[in-house]
Amino acid sequence: MTDYAVVLTRRYQGKEWTTVGGEYTDILWHSEGTKPSKSVLDGLWASVQQEIADEPAAKLAAKQAVLDKLGLTADEVTALLG
């Protein structure tokens, strides 16, 4: 089941909306224009779920990139910071 609040938060940043439940019909759209359709939000759900699943690996890769730029290992940084 689509988590509409998560989809709206991630794909419609800057738009104003509220929800009083987990159903599409519970979304109250406060921004200009029309509320995205249920089918559009449902269609975005798989990519949002994948994005969420990929976040830990992306954070780890970003940390590793910084370590590589500094020429340090994680163990060396730990030793430095005590």
Steps between C-alpha positions, in 0.01 A plus 500: 500500500631841406613727783369823351659722765845359419448542124377857541785588736765365263358595161302817570738700716382855548136409448255540784271217595368320804357157558275368772553135414676262270260501208525711185164658577640622835750733328406866516689699234579860603739601221406661173401259228332169539593216730700229319276215396490173689644319200794743479580460870457123482734497201769686693485268802738233364771753417460666842532162672816426300641842586442433870659156473804647322563776756723304742730387217511853357598644839771240540633572151507874573698440820740273316549765230603752767739249657649429157553873438673530835702185442379349827333179602203477734726344763743791474220753547372306801850502648531873442168580662566267787 
